[in-house]
Amino acid sequence: MSYLYDFNIDTAEELTATLARNIQQRRLEKGLSREALSTMSGVPASTIAKFEQKHTIALTSYVALAKALGYSGDIKHLLAEPQYSTMEELETINRNKNRKRGRQ
């Protein structure tokens, strides 16, 4: 499916950098060291450091960090609702709501 317009200019790297900054900011606001967050989340402190500095992390580790910081609800709501930019796209979404597989 192609879109007529794409106003989203963020790259995947920019988005992961933003996620890393947000985790780091929430950690610092709570006065937590990487080691303390590691203990709370089960994610090694070295993984937390790598994420904050190089913006790479496994999804399960990211979820564990978000959960430890109190953001389980936000994670559950991520991608929970369909997004659309045209009426045609909305019609396609509504038509496909109960699909179990993509097209071949």
PyMOL CGO cylinders between C-alpha atoms (Angstrom):
from pymol import cmd
from pymol.cgo import CYLINDER

trace = [
    CYLINDER, 0.00, 0.00, 0.00, 1.45, 3.35, -0.94, 0.3, 1, 1, 1, 1, 1, 1,
    CYLINDER, 1.45, 3.35, -0.94, 0.60, 6.63, 0.69, 0.3, 1, 1, 1, 1, 1, 1,
    CYLINDER, 0.60, 6.63, 0.69, -0.07, 9.81, -1.17, 0.3, 1, 1, 1, 1, 1, 1,
    CYLINDER, -0.07, 9.81, -1.17, 1.86, 11.92, 1.34, 0.3, 1, 1, 1, 1, 1, 1,
    CYLINDER, 1.86, 11.92, 1.34, 4.36, 11.09, 4.04, 0.3, 1, 1, 1, 1, 1, 1,
    CYLINDER, 4.36, 11.09, 4.04, 4.99, 13.93, 6.46, 0.3, 1, 1, 1, 1, 1, 1,
    CYLINDER, 4.99, 13.93, 6.46, 6.90, 11.70, 8.89, 0.3, 1, 1, 1, 1, 1, 1,
    CYLINDER, 6.90, 11.70, 8.89, 10.53, 12.72, 8.38, 0.3, 1, 1, 1, 1, 1, 1,
    CYLINDER, 10.53, 12.72, 8.38, 11.95, 10.98, 11.46, 0.3, 1, 1, 1, 1, 1, 1,
    CYLINDER, 11.95, 10.98, 11.46, 14.36, 8.20, 10.66, 0.3, 1, 1, 1, 1, 1, 1,
    CYLINDER, 14.36, 8.20, 10.66, 14.43, 4.95, 12.63, 0.3, 1, 1, 1, 1, 1, 1,
    CYLINDER, 14.43, 4.95, 12.63, 17.74, 6.10, 14.14, 0.3, 1, 1, 1, 1, 1, 1,
    CYLINDER, 17.74, 6.10, 14.14, 16.22, 9.40, 15.26, 0.3, 1, 1, 1, 1, 1, 1,
    CYLINDER, 16.22, 9.40, 15.26, 13.28, 7.62, 16.85, 0.3, 1, 1, 1, 1, 1, 1,
    CYLINDER, 13.28, 7.62, 16.85, 15.49, 5.15, 18.75, 0.3, 1, 1, 1, 1, 1, 1,
    CYLINDER, 15.49, 5.15, 18.75, 17.67, 8.05, 19.93, 0.3, 1, 1, 1, 1, 1, 1,
    CYLINDER, 17.67, 8.05, 19.93, 14.52, 9.74, 21.25, 0.3, 1, 1, 1, 1, 1, 1,
    CYLINDER, 14.52, 9.74, 21.25, 13.46, 6.56, 23.05, 0.3, 1, 1, 1, 1, 1, 1,
    CYLINDER, 13.46, 6.56, 23.05, 16.92, 6.28, 24.62, 0.3, 1, 1, 1, 1, 1, 1,
    CYLINDER, 16.92, 6.28, 24.62, 16.87, 9.92, 25.75, 0.3, 1, 1, 1, 1, 1, 1,
    CYLINDER, 16.87, 9.92, 25.75, 13.41, 9.45, 27.23, 0.3, 1, 1, 1, 1, 1, 1,
    CYLINDER, 13.41, 9.45, 27.23, 14.45, 6.35, 29.21, 0.3, 1, 1, 1, 1, 1, 1,
    CYLINDER, 14.45, 6.35, 29.21, 17.55, 8.14, 30.46, 0.3, 1, 1, 1, 1, 1, 1,
    CYLINDER, 17.55, 8.14, 30.46, 15.56, 11.24, 31.44, 0.3, 1, 1, 1, 1, 1, 1,
    CYLINDER, 15.56, 11.24, 31.44, 12.93, 9.23, 33.31, 0.3, 1, 1, 1, 1, 1, 1,
    CYLINDER, 12.93, 9.23, 33.31, 15.72, 7.29, 35.08, 0.3, 1, 1, 1, 1, 1, 1,
    CYLINDER, 15.72, 7.29, 35.08, 17.50, 10.48, 36.13, 0.3, 1, 1, 1, 1, 1, 1,
    CYLINDER, 17.50, 10.48, 36.13, 14.26, 12.16, 37.24, 0.3, 1, 1, 1, 1, 1, 1,
    CYLINDER, 14.26, 12.16, 37.24, 13.68, 9.26, 39.62, 0.3, 1, 1, 1, 1, 1, 1,
    CYLINDER, 13.68, 9.26, 39.62, 17.25, 9.54, 40.88, 0.3, 1, 1, 1, 1, 1, 1,
    CYLINDER, 17.25, 9.54, 40.88, 18.17, 6.08, 39.69, 0.3, 1, 1, 1, 1, 1, 1,
    CYLINDER, 18.17, 6.08, 39.69, 21.63, 4.94, 38.67, 0.3, 1, 1, 1, 1, 1, 1,
    CYLINDER, 21.63, 4.94, 38.67, 21.96, 2.49, 35.81, 0.3, 1, 1, 1, 1, 1, 1,
    CYLINDER, 21.96, 2.49, 35.81, 22.78, -0.16, 38.39, 0.3, 1, 1, 1, 1, 1, 1,
    CYLINDER, 22.78, -0.16, 38.39, 19.59, 0.58, 40.36, 0.3, 1, 1, 1, 1, 1, 1,
    CYLINDER, 19.59, 0.58, 40.36, 17.46, 0.44, 37.20, 0.3, 1, 1, 1, 1, 1, 1,
    CYLINDER, 17.46, 0.44, 37.20, 19.26, -2.77, 36.29, 0.3, 1, 1, 1, 1, 1, 1,
    CYLINDER, 19.26, -2.77, 36.29, 18.23, -4.31, 39.60, 0.3, 1, 1, 1, 1, 1, 1,
    CYLINDER, 18.23, -4.31, 39.60, 14.63, -3.16, 39.16, 0.3, 1, 1, 1, 1, 1, 1,
    CYLINDER, 14.63, -3.16, 39.16, 14.31, -4.31, 35.55, 0.3, 1, 1, 1, 1, 1, 1,
    CYLINDER, 14.31, -4.31, 35.55, 16.61, -7.30, 35.24, 0.3, 1, 1, 1, 1, 1, 1,
    CYLINDER, 16.61, -7.30, 35.24, 18.35, -5.59, 32.31, 0.3, 1, 1, 1, 1, 1, 1,
    CYLINDER, 18.35, -5.59, 32.31, 22.15, -5.49, 32.71, 0.3, 1, 1, 1, 1, 1, 1,
    CYLINDER, 22.15, -5.49, 32.71, 23.58, -2.03, 33.47, 0.3, 1, 1, 1, 1, 1, 1,
    CYLINDER, 23.58, -2.03, 33.47, 25.89, -2.43, 30.47, 0.3, 1, 1, 1, 1, 1, 1,
    CYLINDER, 25.89, -2.43, 30.47, 22.83, -2.87, 28.22, 0.3, 1, 1, 1, 1, 1, 1,
    CYLINDER, 22.83, -2.87, 28.22, 21.27, 0.27, 29.69, 0.3, 1, 1, 1, 1, 1, 1,
    CYLINDER, 21.27, 0.27, 29.69, 24.50, 2.20, 29.08, 0.3, 1, 1, 1, 1, 1, 1,
    CYLINDER, 24.50, 2.20, 29.08, 24.73, 0.92, 25.51, 0.3, 1, 1, 1, 1, 1, 1,
    CYLINDER, 24.73, 0.92, 25.51, 21.13, 1.95, 24.87, 0.3, 1, 1, 1, 1, 1, 1,
    CYLINDER, 21.13, 1.95, 24.87, 21.61, 5.43, 26.31, 0.3, 1, 1, 1, 1, 1, 1,
    CYLINDER, 21.61, 5.43, 26.31, 24.82, 5.94, 24.33, 0.3, 1, 1, 1, 1, 1, 1,
    CYLINDER, 24.82, 5.94, 24.33, 24.38, 3.98, 21.08, 0.3, 1, 1, 1, 1, 1, 1,
    CYLINDER, 24.38, 3.98, 21.08, 20.57, 3.69, 20.98, 0.3, 1, 1, 1, 1, 1, 1,
    CYLINDER, 20.57, 3.69, 20.98, 20.43, -0.07, 20.43, 0.3, 1, 1, 1, 1, 1, 1,
    CYLINDER, 20.43, -0.07, 20.43, 18.49, -2.51, 22.61, 0.3, 1, 1, 1, 1, 1, 1,
    CYLINDER, 18.49, -2.51, 22.61, 16.40, -5.66, 22.32, 0.3, 1, 1, 1, 1, 1, 1,
    CYLINDER, 16.40, -5.66, 22.32, 12.67, -5.06, 22.46, 0.3, 1, 1, 1, 1, 1, 1,
    CYLINDER, 12.67, -5.06, 22.46, 12.25, -7.25, 25.55, 0.3, 1, 1, 1, 1, 1, 1,
    CYLINDER, 12.25, -7.25, 25.55, 14.90, -5.22, 27.36, 0.3, 1, 1, 1, 1, 1, 1,
    CYLINDER, 14.90, -5.22, 27.36, 13.27, -1.94, 26.36, 0.3, 1, 1, 1, 1, 1, 1,
    CYLINDER, 13.27, -1.94, 26.36, 9.91, -3.19, 27.62, 0.3, 1, 1, 1, 1, 1, 1,
    CYLINDER, 9.91, -3.19, 27.62, 11.50, -4.31, 30.90, 0.3, 1, 1, 1, 1, 1, 1,
    CYLINDER, 11.50, -4.31, 30.90, 13.03, -0.84, 31.39, 0.3, 1, 1, 1, 1, 1, 1,
    CYLINDER, 13.03, -0.84, 31.39, 9.74, 0.91, 30.60, 0.3, 1, 1, 1, 1, 1, 1,
    CYLINDER, 9.74, 0.91, 30.60, 7.90, -1.41, 32.98, 0.3, 1, 1, 1, 1, 1, 1,
    CYLINDER, 7.90, -1.41, 32.98, 10.41, -0.82, 35.77, 0.3, 1, 1, 1, 1, 1, 1,
    CYLINDER, 10.41, -0.82, 35.77, 9.96, 2.94, 35.31, 0.3, 1, 1, 1, 1, 1, 1,
    CYLINDER, 9.96, 2.94, 35.31, 6.16, 2.65, 35.52, 0.3, 1, 1, 1, 1, 1, 1,
    CYLINDER, 6.16, 2.65, 35.52, 5.23, 2.84, 31.84, 0.3, 1, 1, 1, 1, 1, 1,
    CYLINDER, 5.23, 2.84, 31.84, 3.50, -0.54, 31.32, 0.3, 1, 1, 1, 1, 1, 1,
    CYLINDER, 3.50, -0.54, 31.32, 0.27, 1.16, 30.29, 0.3, 1, 1, 1, 1, 1, 1,
    CYLINDER, 0.27, 1.16, 30.29, 2.01, 3.25, 27.66, 0.3, 1, 1, 1, 1, 1, 1,
    CYLINDER, 2.01, 3.25, 27.66, 3.66, 0.17, 26.20, 0.3, 1, 1, 1, 1, 1, 1,
    CYLINDER, 3.66, 0.17, 26.20, 0.31, -1.65, 26.06, 0.3, 1, 1, 1, 1, 1, 1,
    CYLINDER, 0.31, -1.65, 26.06, -1.27, 1.25, 24.18, 0.3, 1, 1, 1, 1, 1, 1,
    CYLINDER, -1.27, 1.25, 24.18, 1.53, 1.57, 21.62, 0.3, 1, 1, 1, 1, 1, 1,
    CYLINDER, 1.53, 1.57, 21.62, 0.04, 0.63, 18.24, 0.3, 1, 1, 1, 1, 1, 1,
    CYLINDER, 0.04, 0.63, 18.24, -3.24, -0.33, 19.94, 0.3, 1, 1, 1, 1, 1, 1,
    CYLINDER, -3.24, -0.33, 19.94, -5.34, 1.81, 17.61, 0.3, 1, 1, 1, 1, 1, 1,
    CYLINDER, -5.34, 1.81, 17.61, -5.13, 1.95, 13.81, 0.3, 1, 1, 1, 1, 1, 1,
    CYLINDER, -5.13, 1.95, 13.81, -3.77, 5.11, 12.21, 0.3, 1, 1, 1, 1, 1, 1,
    CYLINDER, -3.77, 5.11, 12.21, -4.91, 6.35, 8.83, 0.3, 1, 1, 1, 1, 1, 1,
    CYLINDER, -4.91, 6.35, 8.83, -4.48, 9.42, 6.69, 0.3, 1, 1, 1, 1, 1, 1,
    CYLINDER, -4.48, 9.42, 6.69, -7.16, 8.94, 4.03, 0.3, 1, 1, 1, 1, 1, 1,
    CYLINDER, -7.16, 8.94, 4.03, -10.74, 7.70, 3.99, 0.3, 1, 1, 1, 1, 1, 1,
    CYLINDER, -10.74, 7.70, 3.99, -9.65, 4.93, 1.61, 0.3, 1, 1, 1, 1, 1, 1,
    CYLINDER, -9.65, 4.93, 1.61, -7.10, 3.76, 4.16, 0.3, 1, 1, 1, 1, 1, 1,
    CYLINDER, -7.10, 3.76, 4.16, -9.75, 3.83, 6.91, 0.3, 1, 1, 1, 1, 1, 1,
    CYLINDER, -9.75, 3.83, 6.91, -12.08, 1.74, 4.75, 0.3, 1, 1, 1, 1, 1, 1,
    CYLINDER, -12.08, 1.74, 4.75, -9.29, -0.80, 4.17, 0.3, 1, 1, 1, 1, 1, 1,
    CYLINDER, -9.29, -0.80, 4.17, -8.57, -0.95, 7.91, 0.3, 1, 1, 1, 1, 1, 1,
    CYLINDER, -8.57, -0.95, 7.91, -12.25, -1.52, 8.70, 0.3, 1, 1, 1, 1, 1, 1,
    CYLINDER, -12.25, -1.52, 8.70, -12.55, -4.18, 6.01, 0.3, 1, 1, 1, 1, 1, 1,
    CYLINDER, -12.55, -4.18, 6.01, -9.48, -6.03, 7.38, 0.3, 1, 1, 1, 1, 1, 1,
    CYLINDER, -9.48, -6.03, 7.38, -10.13, -5.77, 11.13, 0.3, 1, 1, 1, 1, 1, 1,
    CYLINDER, -10.13, -5.77, 11.13, -10.60, -9.51, 11.62, 0.3, 1, 1, 1, 1, 1, 1,
    CYLINDER, -10.60, -9.51, 11.62, -7.87, -10.75, 9.28, 0.3, 1, 1, 1, 1, 1, 1,
    CYLINDER, -7.87, -10.75, 9.28, -5.49, -13.33, 10.65, 0.3, 1, 1, 1, 1, 1, 1,
    CYLINDER, -5.49, -13.33, 10.65, -2.96, -13.21, 7.79, 0.3, 1, 1, 1, 1, 1, 1,
    CYLINDER, -2.96, -13.21, 7.79, -1.61, -10.76, 5.26, 0.3, 1, 1, 1, 1, 1, 1,
    CYLINDER, -1.61, -10.76, 5.26, -1.89, -11.16, 1.52, 0.3, 1, 1, 1, 1, 1, 1,
    CYLINDER, -1.89, -11.16, 1.52, 0.28, -13.49, -0.46, 0.3, 1, 1, 1, 1, 1, 1,
]
cmd.load_cgo(trace, "trace")
